[in-house]
Each structure stands twice: as C-alpha cells, then as structure tokens.
Amino acid sequence: MNFGTIFDVPLRVWPEKEALIYGPHRITYATLEERTNRVANGLAALGIGEGHHVAVLVKNDHRFVECILGALRAGATATPATTRAHFTTLAHIMQDSHAAVLFASADFAAEAERLAREVPGLKHVFVMDEARPGTSLYDPWLARQSTARLVVPREGQELAFISYTSGSTGKPKGVLLTHAAIEWMSRNVRRAMLYGPDERCLLAVPMFHANGMFAGLFSMLECGGSTVILHDVDPAEMIRAIGREKCTYTTGVPAMYKMMLREDELLAKTDISSLRFVICGSSEVPEDLLKEFTERAAEMLEAYGLTECGFVCNNPRWGIKKQGTTGLPYPGVELRIVDPSDPTKDVPVGELGELLVRAPGNLIGYHNLPAVTAERILADGWFRTRDIVRADEQGYIEVIGRIDDRISCAGESIYPKEVENVLMEHPNVADVAVVPMADEVKGEVPVAFVLEKKAGGTTAEELKSFFFEHGAPYMHPRRVYILPEMPLTGAKKVDRKALAAMAEELRAKG
C-alpha cells in the first residue's frame, strides 16, 4: 500500500477527466499521473526515498497535490505544512521533522530562502514561480524529470504523514499518520457522504488542513470527482466559481460561509443551484447561520474532526439532522464520553464529558513526544481528544468546547459555548464569543464579545438581562462588549486569544 496511488482507479477509468482545476490550469488524471511521477523520479534522483522527509509549504495550488503524492511514491514521508504560521513555527516544523526537501509556493519565497540558509538538514529547497538565492525553481526542475511510473511499495502501518497541530498550547506537535490511516480517512468520508464521479468540490480552505484534504481533495481523487481550487478564501470568487464550474459541494468553517452571505448582490445574480450541500466544521456553527445558509444557498451539514483522527462525526447527507450537533460518528468510528479526571469511567447519556475516539484513522503517536503520546493514547487504543461533548439518546454529538476552554468560576465549571448558545437566541445577535477574565473573588468569570445584526440596536445591559431570563444565573457574562467585527485567526476562526487579551486590557482599565 502506498497512499501516493490514491487516484489509480479514476486514472484507469477516466484518464482524460479533469481532476484539478486551478485558475487557467485544468489537470486531467493522466496529466496528474505524469506530474506526480516527475516529482517521485526527481526526488529519487536526489537520493530522497525511504527514511527521508519532505515538507510541502504550498498555499492552495494544483502543485500541492503532486508534491505530496510524489513524495509518498518515492518512499519518503511528507508534511503538509501550515501556511498560516510565523517563520519560527516553520523552522520548528522543518527541524522537528528532519525535512531534507522543501517545496514552497511563491507566497513563502522569503521564508524558503531563509529556511534554506538556517535549517542545517534542509538539503534541497524548491520555490514555485520565484527564484531566490539558495533555492531552485520548481517548474524547470520538474520538467527535466521522467514521467515513468515510480511507486515504492509501503506497508499500511508505515508512516506517511507528520501533520503538525496548530500549536495553540505551545509549539506545534507532529501527528504521526500511516498510509493505512490516511487512506481510510479519505475512503471513509467518500463512502459515508456517497461521493461519486459526478461530484465537483470547491476547495477554498487550506489544502494542508485535514478539512480540505479529507473532506475535499483526497476523497475526490479517490472516487474520480473534480476539485476546483481557489488560492485563498474569497467569498465573491467562491460564489463565482460555484456558478462557473457547477460545483456540487464545498467544505469550510463558519466565518467563510458568513462572508459568502454578505455578498447579497452577487448571490442574487449568480446561479449556484448546482450546490447540493456544504460541510461546516472546525468551530461552532451558529443556528442562525445554518438556517440562513440553508435557505439562501444550500443545505449545511455540521461536522467534527481532528488532525489526529480525521473526520469523526457528521450530520448525514441523507437522514435525520439535528441542529446544534455535529451529527453521528462515521462508520468504523467508536466513541466514548468519559469523566476527564478518570477516562476509565463513562458518563451517563446527556452529561458533559471528554470525547474518546478509536478508529482506523487514529494517529500512532506524536513525533519525538513520548510523554504526550502516553498521555493522549490509552493502552487500548482510545485517543483522548481533550474536547468536552455530550451525546443524546440517538448518539448525536454536541461539542461544547476544549477542556482548556473551561472557565472555573467560584468552583463551577462553565464552558463558553453554553453561554454563547443563550446569547445567540437574542434576535439582534449575529455572533458571540465568550472568554474568561480574571476576577479577584471568583478566580475567573465569563465575558462576552458580541456582533449585532443591526448596529446600535442592542445594549450590553439588555443582553445581560436577556441572559438572566434565558440562562443559568451562575453562567451569566459579567461584562458584555459589542464589537464592529470579530477578530479572526488566519484559519478564519474567532481569535479567542485576541479577545482574552482584549478582556484583560479592558479589565485593567476598569
């Protein structure tokens, strides 16, 4: 088994069908095969193969695919590196993974030049479309390589990816994923969602991210669908691309879909009727967003997944959907909800607990972090997600938040989503984020940052009163701040660190 051959079936059946569409580039399965083989042969000529590691720092671009799969075909392991990180994080990823080769898009030409100079083990650095000292141009190098098929056989349990987490609690951790794990992730999403060769996925979220790779790219390559790639999240271009390329679905995060809904004029004049559904994950989905997007564009399906396990839960494409939940576990995924202080004890249905996952797509460990591996992977194969959830009687999962998000208020545990859910019921609240603020008496208290639907239509005191009428008093937000815009991370999620810092600054000022 070598995951680099994931598109072998459509290659044989539909060689001239478009696999990847990126700007003017329309790459058929036959062309993708040739380009992937060129990468594999080029790496082999450099002496790169089994025991070597290849990093791919490429912002959404059709060449991301050939670099990742070509590295695997050559027998090497690969890191789809984050395109959202600071240089110090990128240097850590290169050093920690012992990368010998780096493929980088022009977006990171300056970083690639510096990495080539400062990371000792990085022997070969290729940059796309821009020449830099100490690096080589990618396309001329690729053109010189053979198109002969090269696939180094690999066992399913051999390492394929070192995928790095976002590093929200320190340096990013390298997640070790096997060929069998990523193959299972790709096929399982495709089977559960009943993707077929007529599917056309719009991919605007980062391709390095598990969301983009497994709900979009690799599932499409496995079943013979087509992937329409955008270089970045651009709501207007997303709408135009859906209309132009007749995309049938897309996958993304709430902020992305909110921005699309703001394009009122473009939505009104663009035919996006080809869009059958969208997948929404990576953060909580407000009920108003789900309802409005479903009414104005296409059905929205909430989902939940992790770098360490791939996609875990999804509201079904066909069947009963439950708002506010991330749906049911995918086939082959086992779930437990346990007491965070004692993972041997399951909690009763309906109660909050930590989610454990056991599935063929689970990681085998964290790179160079045996203590973290032992803490997060239990002896019987269960992975501790550190996410707090509850399940109903039918097994639908509601994600409440991270264990680290817990606000300890006078001995009571409060999770931000519990407060946010109440405030989101207010008719003039478009979005809300709750973070902890230090308190001399209670340790921590919840504070809320709110976006209004109609600016100036609500006061902080009104929102506090609303919470007391509809929520548990001990959870009430001690302060409410109304913002013109929510700060977002590079991944288009609400930047809670920025809000927590803002809350502390406001507290200091009284």
C-alpha positions in Angstrom: 0.0 0.0 0.0 1.3 3.5 -0.9 -1.2 6.3 -0.5 0.5 8.1 -3.4 -1.6 5.9 -5.7 -4.9 7.1 -4.3 -6.2 8.1 -7.8 -5.3 4.8 -9.6 -8.9 3.8 -10.3 -10.1 7.0 -11.9 -6.8 7.1 -13.7 -7.6 3.8 -15.4 -11.3 4.6 -16.0 -11.3 8.3 -16.8 -7.7 9.3 -17.7 -8.9 12.5 -19.6 -11.3 13.7 -16.9 -10.4 16.9 -15.0 -9.0 16.0 -11.6 -7.9 19.5 -10.5 -9.0 22.9 -11.7 -6.9 25.9 -10.6 -7.2 29.2 -12.4 -6.2 28.5 -16.1 -4.8 25.1 -15.1 -7.1 22.1 -15.9 -5.2 19.0 -14.8 -6.6 15.6 -16.0 -6.0 12.4 -14.2 -3.5 11.4 -16.9 -1.6 14.7 -16.5 -1.7 14.4 -12.7 -0.1 10.9 -13.0 2.7 12.3 -15.2 3.4 15.2 -12.9 3.3 13.0 -9.8 5.7 10.6 -11.4 8.0 13.5 -12.3 8.2 14.5 -8.6 8.8 10.9 -7.5 11.6 10.4 -10.0 13.1 13.8 -9.3 13.3 13.1 -5.6 14.7 9.6 -6.3 17.4 11.2 -8.4 18.4 13.4 -5.4 18.7 10.3 -3.3 15.4 11.0 -1.4 13.3 8.0 -0.5 12.7 5.7 2.4 13.9 7.3 5.6 13.7 10.8 4.3 11.2 13.5 4.9 9.7 16.1 2.5 7.9 19.3 3.6 5.3 20.9 1.4 4.7 24.6 2.2 2.3 25.4 -0.7 -0.7 27.7 -0.4 -3.7 26.3 -2.4 -2.3 25.4 -5.8 -2.7 22.3 -8.0 1.1 21.6 -7.5 0.4 20.8 -3.8 -1.1 17.5 -4.8 1.8 16.3 -7.0 4.3 17.3 -4.3 2.6 15.4 -1.5 1.8 12.3 -3.5 5.1 12.3 -5.4 7.0 12.3 -2.1 5.0 9.3 -0.9 5.5 7.4 -4.2 9.3 8.0 -3.8 9.0 6.2 -0.4 9.5 9.3 1.7 7.3 10.7 4.4 5.6 14.1 4.0 4.5 17.1 6.0 1.7 19.2 4.5 3.0 22.3 6.4 0.8 25.0 7.7 0.5 28.1 5.5 -0.7 30.2 8.4 2.4 30.2 10.6 5.2 32.5 11.6 8.7 31.8 10.4 9.8 30.4 13.9 7.0 27.9 13.7 8.0 26.9 10.1 11.6 26.5 11.3 10.4 24.3 14.2 8.5 22.1 11.7 11.5 21.7 9.4 13.8 20.9 12.2 11.5 18.6 14.2 10.5 16.6 11.1 14.2 16.4 9.9 13.0 17.6 6.5 15.5 17.1 3.7 13.4 18.7 1.0 11.1 21.6 1.0 8.6 22.5 -1.8 7.3 26.1 -1.3 4.9 28.3 -3.3 5.9 31.9 -4.1 3.8 33.1 -1.2 6.7 31.8 1.0 9.7 32.6 -1.2 11.3 34.8 1.5 10.7 32.2 4.2 12.0 29.4 1.9 15.3 31.4 1.3 15.8 31.9 5.0 14.9 28.2 5.8 17.4 27.0 3.2 20.1 29.2 5.0 19.2 28.5 8.6 18.0 24.8 8.8 21.1 22.6 8.5 19.3 19.4 7.4 17.3 21.0 4.7 19.3 20.0 1.6 17.0 20.9 -1.3 14.6 23.8 -1.4 12.3 24.3 -4.5 10.2 27.5 -4.9 7.4 27.8 -7.3 7.4 30.8 -9.7 10.1 32.9 -7.9 13.9 32.4 -7.9 15.6 33.1 -4.6 19.3 32.6 -3.5 19.9 29.2 -2.1 16.8 27.7 -3.7 15.8 26.2 -7.1 12.9 27.0 -9.4 10.3 24.2 -9.2 8.8 24.1 -12.7 12.1 23.8 -14.7 13.3 21.1 -12.3 10.0 19.2 -12.7 10.1 19.5 -16.5 13.5 17.7 -16.6 12.2 14.6 -14.7 11.0 11.3 -16.1 7.3 10.6 -16.4 7.9 6.8 -15.9 5.8 5.4 -13.1 7.7 5.1 -9.8 6.0 3.7 -6.7 8.0 2.4 -3.8 5.9 -0.3 -2.0 4.9 0.6 1.5 3.1 -1.3 4.2 -0.1 0.1 5.5 1.3 0.7 9.0 4.3 2.5 7.8 4.5 6.3 8.4 3.1 8.5 5.6 2.5 12.0 7.2 3.8 14.1 10.0 1.0 16.6 10.2 1.5 19.4 12.7 -1.2 20.7 15.0 -1.9 24.4 15.3 0.2 24.8 18.4 -2.4 26.6 20.5 -0.8 25.4 23.7 2.8 25.8 22.7 5.0 24.5 19.8 3.1 22.5 17.1 3.1 18.8 17.7 3.9 16.4 14.9 1.0 13.9 14.4 2.1 10.6 13.0 -0.3 9.2 10.5 0.2 5.9 8.5 -0.5 5.1 4.9 -3.5 3.0 6.0 -4.8 5.8 8.3 -5.0 8.5 5.6 -6.3 6.0 3.0 -9.1 5.1 5.5 -9.8 8.7 6.2 -10.2 9.5 2.5 -12.3 6.5 1.6 -14.5 6.6 4.7 -15.6 10.2 4.1 -16.3 9.4 0.4 -18.3 6.3 1.3 -20.3 7.9 4.2 -21.1 11.0 2.1 -21.8 8.9 -1.0 -19.5 11.0 -3.2 -19.4 9.8 -6.9 -17.5 10.8 -10.0 -20.1 13.5 -10.8 -19.1 15.4 -7.7 -17.2 18.7 -8.1 -15.7 20.1 -4.8 -14.9 23.8 -4.4 -11.8 23.9 -2.2 -11.0 27.4 -0.7 -10.0 26.3 2.8 -6.2 25.5 3.2 -5.3 22.3 1.5 -2.8 21.4 4.2 -5.7 21.2 6.7 -7.5 17.9 7.4 -10.8 19.6 6.5 -9.6 20.4 3.0 -7.6 17.2 2.4 -10.0 14.6 3.5 -13.5 16.1 3.1 -12.4 17.5 -0.3 -9.2 16.8 -2.1 -8.3 13.2 -1.4 -12.0 12.0 -1.4 -12.4 13.5 -4.8 -9.2 11.9 -6.2 -10.2 8.5 -4.8 -13.7 8.5 -6.4 -13.0 10.3 -9.7 -14.5 13.6 -8.9 -13.1 17.0 -9.7 -11.6 19.6 -7.3 -11.9 23.3 -8.1 -9.1 25.0 -6.1 -9.0 28.7 -5.0 -5.8 30.2 -3.8 -7.5 31.6 -0.7 -10.9 32.2 0.9 -12.5 34.9 -1.2 -16.3 34.9 -0.7 -17.1 36.6 -4.0 -14.8 34.4 -6.0 -16.2 31.3 -4.3 -19.7 32.3 -5.4 -18.5 32.9 -9.0 -16.6 29.6 -9.1 -19.6 27.6 -7.9 -21.6 29.2 -10.8 -18.9 28.9 -13.4 -17.7 25.4 -12.6 -21.0 23.9 -11.4 -19.6 22.8 -8.0 -21.8 20.4 -6.1 -20.4 21.0 -2.6 -17.7 22.7 -0.6 -16.2 22.3 2.9 -15.2 25.1 5.3 -15.7 27.0 8.5 -18.5 29.3 9.8 -16.7 32.5 9.1 -16.3 31.6 5.5 -20.0 31.0 5.0 -20.9 34.2 6.9 -18.8 36.2 4.4 -20.5 34.5 1.5 -23.9 35.5 2.8 -22.8 39.1 2.9 -22.4 39.1 -0.9 -26.1 39.8 -1.4 -26.0 41.3 -4.9 -23.6 38.6 -6.3 -25.7 35.8 -4.7 -28.8 37.2 -6.3 -27.4 37.2 -9.8 -25.3 34.1 -9.7 -26.8 30.6 -10.5 -25.4 28.4 -7.7 -28.2 25.8 -8.0 -25.5 23.1 -8.7 -24.5 23.3 -5.0 -26.1 20.3 -3.2 -24.7 20.8 0.3 -21.8 22.3 2.3 -19.9 20.8 5.2 -19.1 23.1 8.1 -16.7 22.3 10.9 -13.6 23.4 12.8 -15.7 25.6 15.2 -19.2 26.0 16.5 -21.9 26.7 13.9 -24.4 29.4 15.0 -28.0 28.3 14.5 -28.9 31.5 12.5 -26.0 30.8 10.1 -27.1 27.3 9.5 -30.7 28.3 8.9 -29.9 31.3 6.6 -27.3 29.5 4.5 -29.6 26.5 4.0 -32.4 28.9 2.9 -30.3 31.1 0.6 -27.7 28.7 -0.8 -27.6 25.0 0.1 -28.1 22.6 3.0 -25.4 23.0 5.6 -24.1 19.8 7.4 -22.2 20.3 10.6 -19.2 18.0 11.2 -16.4 17.4 13.6 -12.8 16.1 13.1 -9.2 16.4 14.2 -5.8 16.3 12.7 -5.2 13.2 14.9 -8.2 11.2 13.7 -9.6 12.8 10.5 -13.3 13.3 10.3 -15.1 11.7 13.3 -18.8 12.9 13.1 -21.1 14.4 10.5 -24.8 15.2 10.2 -25.8 12.7 7.5 -26.2 13.9 3.9 -29.5 11.8 3.9 -31.3 11.1 7.1 -32.1 12.9 10.3 -30.1 16.0 11.0 -30.0 17.7 14.4 -29.2 21.4 14.7 -26.5 22.3 17.2 -24.9 18.8 16.9 -22.0 17.6 14.8 -24.1 14.5 13.9 -23.3 10.8 14.2 -20.0 9.0 14.2 -18.7 7.9 10.8 -18.8 4.1 10.0 -16.0 2.4 11.8 -15.5 5.2 14.4 -16.0 4.2 18.0 -16.8 7.0 20.6 -16.8 7.1 24.4 -17.6 10.1 26.6 -15.8 9.9 29.9 -15.0 11.7 33.1 -12.0 13.9 32.2 -10.4 13.2 35.6 -10.8 9.4 35.1 -11.1 8.2 31.5 -12.0 4.7 32.6 -15.4 6.0 33.7 -18.1 6.7 31.1 -20.6 9.5 31.9 -24.4 9.0 31.6 -26.1 10.0 28.4 -26.7 13.7 28.2 -23.9 14.6 30.6 -20.8 16.5 29.8 -17.5 14.6 29.4 -14.3 14.2 27.4 -14.6 12.6 24.0 -12.5 9.5 23.3 -12.1 8.2 19.7 -10.9 4.8 18.4 -10.8 4.4 14.6 -8.6 3.1 11.8 -7.6 6.7 11.1 -6.2 7.4 14.5 -2.6 8.7 14.8 0.1 6.2 16.1 1.7 8.9 18.2 3.3 12.3 18.4 6.7 12.8 16.8 9.5 13.0 19.4 7.0 13.4 22.2 6.7 10.0 24.1 5.2 11.6 27.2 2.4 13.4 25.3 1.8 10.2 23.3 1.4 8.2 26.5 -1.0 10.8 28.0 -3.2 11.1 24.9 -3.3 7.5 23.6 -4.6 5.0 26.1 -3.4 1.4 26.2 -6.5 0.0 24.5 -6.2 2.4 21.6 -8.6 5.2 22.6 -7.4 8.7 21.8 -8.2 11.5 24.3 -9.4 14.4 22.2 -9.5 16.9 25.2 -12.8 18.1 23.8 -15.9 18.4 26.1 -19.1 17.0 24.5 -22.4 15.5 25.3 -24.4 12.9 23.4 -28.2 12.4 23.2 -30.1 9.1 23.2 -29.6 8.6 19.5 -25.8 9.2 19.7 -25.8 12.7 18.1 -22.7 14.6 19.4 -22.8 18.2 20.7 -19.3 19.7 21.0 -19.2 22.1 24.0 -15.5 23.2 23.9 -11.9 22.3 24.8 -11.0 21.2 28.3 -8.6 24.1 28.2 -11.6 26.5 27.5 -13.2 25.7 30.8 -13.9 28.8 32.9 -13.5 28.0 36.6 -15.9 30.4 38.3 -16.1 30.1 42.1 -15.8 26.3 41.8 -18.3 26.0 39.0 -17.2 24.8 35.5 -18.5 27.0 32.7 -17.9 26.3 29.0 -18.0 29.2 26.6 -20.5 27.5 24.2 -23.1 27.2 27.0 -23.1 31.0 27.4 -22.9 31.7 23.7 -25.9 29.4 22.9 -28.1 31.5 25.2 -26.9 34.9 23.8 -27.3 33.7 20.2 -31.0 33.4 20.9 -31.3 37.1 21.1 -32.9 38.5 17.9 -30.2 41.1 17.3 -27.1 39.0 18.0 -25.3 37.9 14.8 -22.3 36.3 16.6 -20.8 36.0 20.1 -17.7 34.7 21.7 -17.1 34.2 25.4 -13.7 34.1 27.1 -12.5 34.1 30.7 -11.5 37.2 32.6 -9.5 37.2 35.9 -11.6 38.0 39.0 -10.2 38.6 42.5 -13.1 36.9 44.2 -14.2 34.1 41.8 -11.0 33.3 40.1 -12.4 33.6 36.6 -15.7 35.0 35.2 -17.1 34.8 31.7 -17.2 37.9 29.5 -18.9 38.1 26.1 -18.0 39.9 22.9 -21.0 40.4 20.6 -21.6 41.3 17.0 -25.0 42.8 16.3 -27.2 42.2 13.3 -28.4 45.8 13.3 -25.7 48.2 14.7 -26.8 50.2 17.7 -29.9 48.1 18.2 -28.8 46.5 21.5 -27.1 47.5 24.7 -24.8 45.5 27.0 -27.2 45.7 29.9 -30.1 44.5 27.7 -28.0 41.4 26.7 -27.1 40.7 30.4 -30.8 40.9 31.3 -31.7 38.6 28.4 -29.2 36.0 29.7 -30.7 36.1 33.2 -34.1 35.4 31.6 -33.0 32.5 29.5 -29.8 31.0 31.1 -28.4 29.8 34.4 -27.6 32.8 36.6 -24.2 31.4 37.6 -23.1 31.4 34.0 -24.1 35.0 33.2 -21.5 37.1 31.4 -20.2 39.6 33.9 -19.4 42.0 31.1 -20.6 42.3 27.5 -18.7 44.2 24.8 -20.3 45.0 21.5 -17.8 44.9 18.6 -18.0 46.1 15.0 -16.1 42.9 13.8 -14.8 39.8 15.4 -11.0 39.2 15.3 -10.2 36.1 13.2 -7.2 33.8 13.0 -5.6 33.0 9.7 -7.8 29.9 9.5 -10.9 32.2 9.7 -11.9 31.1 13.2 -12.7 33.5 16.0 -9.4 34.6 17.6 -10.2 33.8 21.3 -6.6 34.7 22.3 -7.0 38.2 21.0 -10.4 38.5 22.7 -8.9 37.3 26.0 -6.1 39.8 25.7 -8.7 42.5 24.9 -10.8 41.5 28.0 -7.7 41.7 30.2 -6.8 45.1 28.9 -10.3 46.4 29.4 -10.3 45.0 33.0 -7.0 46.7 33.7 -8.5 50.0 32.6 -11.6 49.4 34.8 
